[in-house]
Amino acid sequence: MLHLAYAELLESHHISGVDTTGTSAANSSTAASTAAAASSASGNSAGLAAARNVYVGLVQLQPTSELAWALLERFARRVDGAAAARQVFRLTRRARLSGELGCHVYLAHALLEW
């Protein structure tokens, strides 16, 4: 649980700056505001990379945990979009077919697609 709280903390630092960075970079025409947005985005991407490492590490620690895979898929959907979440679901194919992962992975994926 501590890993998940840490990942959410890292991700919350990224999400708080996403909207302002995206709108200021798109709406501004001055070089100064674009440079400020770029430096803010690089700081936010470090937090995202750290959060991604926590989620991937959780899956590596417990490869048969349906919860770990569902959380990684939710993170991928929030950060990278639907295609990335579908790719995470594809990674579970072998474990799903062998019976190591159960129906909860399907349920998590279905809820994200809906």
C-alpha positions as CSV (number, residue, x, y, z in Angstrom):
1,M,0.0,0.0,0.0
2,L,2.9,2.3,0.7
3,H,4.1,1.9,-2.9
4,L,0.7,3.0,-4.2
5,A,0.5,6.0,-2.0
6,Y,4.0,7.0,-3.2
7,A,3.0,6.6,-6.8
8,E,-0.1,8.7,-6.3
9,L,1.9,11.4,-4.7
10,L,4.4,11.5,-7.6
11,E,1.6,11.5,-10.1
12,S,-0.3,14.3,-8.3
13,H,2.7,16.5,-8.7
14,H,2.6,15.9,-12.4
15,I,-1.1,16.3,-12.9
16,S,-1.2,19.6,-11.0
17,G,1.1,21.2,-13.6
18,V,-0.3,19.6,-16.8
19,D,-3.2,21.9,-17.4
20,T,-1.3,25.1,-16.9
21,T,1.7,23.9,-18.9
22,G,-0.4,22.8,-21.8
23,T,-2.6,25.9,-22.0
24,S,0.3,28.3,-21.5
25,A,2.4,26.7,-24.2
26,A,-0.5,26.6,-26.6
27,N,-1.8,30.1,-26.0
28,S,1.4,32.1,-25.6
29,S,3.5,33.5,-28.3
30,T,6.4,34.8,-26.3
31,A,9.6,32.8,-25.9
32,A,9.8,33.4,-22.2
33,S,6.5,31.7,-21.4
34,T,7.3,28.8,-23.7
35,A,10.6,28.3,-22.0
36,A,8.9,28.3,-18.6
37,A,6.4,25.8,-19.8
38,A,9.2,23.5,-21.1
39,S,11.1,23.6,-17.8
40,S,7.9,22.9,-15.9
41,A,7.1,20.0,-18.2
42,S,10.5,18.5,-17.7
43,G,10.1,18.6,-14.0
44,N,6.7,17.0,-14.3
45,S,7.9,14.3,-16.6
46,A,10.4,13.2,-13.9
47,G,7.6,12.7,-11.5
48,L,5.7,10.7,-14.1
49,A,8.7,8.6,-14.8
50,A,9.1,7.9,-11.1
51,A,5.4,7.0,-10.7
52,R,5.6,4.8,-13.7
53,N,8.6,3.0,-12.2
54,V,6.6,2.4,-9.0
55,Y,3.7,0.8,-10.9
56,V,5.9,-1.3,-13.1
57,G,7.9,-2.3,-10.0
58,L,4.7,-3.4,-8.3
59,V,3.9,-5.6,-11.3
60,Q,7.4,-7.1,-11.3
61,L,7.2,-7.9,-7.6
62,Q,3.8,-9.6,-7.9
63,P,3.3,-10.7,-11.5
64,T,0.3,-12.7,-10.7
65,S,-1.5,-9.9,-8.8
66,E,-4.6,-8.8,-10.7
67,L,-4.7,-5.6,-8.7
68,A,-1.1,-4.6,-9.7
69,W,-2.0,-5.1,-13.4
70,A,-5.2,-3.2,-13.1
71,L,-3.5,-0.3,-11.4
72,L,-0.8,-0.2,-14.1
73,E,-3.5,-0.2,-16.7
74,R,-5.3,2.6,-15.0
75,F,-2.1,4.7,-14.8
76,A,-1.3,4.0,-18.5
77,R,-4.8,5.2,-19.4
78,R,-4.6,8.4,-17.4
79,V,-1.1,9.3,-18.6
80,D,-0.7,7.9,-22.0
81,G,-4.2,7.3,-23.3
82,A,-6.3,4.3,-24.4
83,A,-3.8,2.8,-26.7
84,A,-1.2,2.4,-23.9
85,A,-3.8,0.9,-21.6
86,R,-4.7,-1.6,-24.3
87,Q,-1.0,-2.5,-24.6
88,V,-0.8,-3.2,-20.9
89,F,-3.8,-5.5,-21.3
90,R,-2.1,-7.3,-24.1
91,L,0.9,-7.9,-21.9
92,T,-1.3,-10.0,-19.6
93,R,-2.4,-12.3,-22.3
94,R,-0.1,-15.2,-21.6
95,A,-0.9,-15.1,-17.8
96,R,-4.6,-14.9,-18.5
97,L,-4.5,-17.9,-20.8
98,S,-2.4,-19.9,-18.4
99,G,-4.8,-19.2,-15.6
100,E,-2.4,-17.2,-13.5
101,L,-4.6,-14.1,-13.8
102,G,-8.3,-14.3,-13.4
103,C,-11.4,-12.4,-14.4
104,H,-10.5,-9.2,-12.5
105,V,-8.1,-8.1,-15.2
106,Y,-10.9,-8.4,-17.7
107,L,-13.2,-6.4,-15.4
108,A,-10.7,-3.7,-14.9
109,H,-10.1,-3.4,-18.6
110,A,-13.8,-3.3,-19.4
111,L,-14.4,-0.6,-16.9
112,L,-11.6,1.5,-18.4
113,E,-13.0,1.0,-21.9
114,W,-16.5,1.9,-20.9
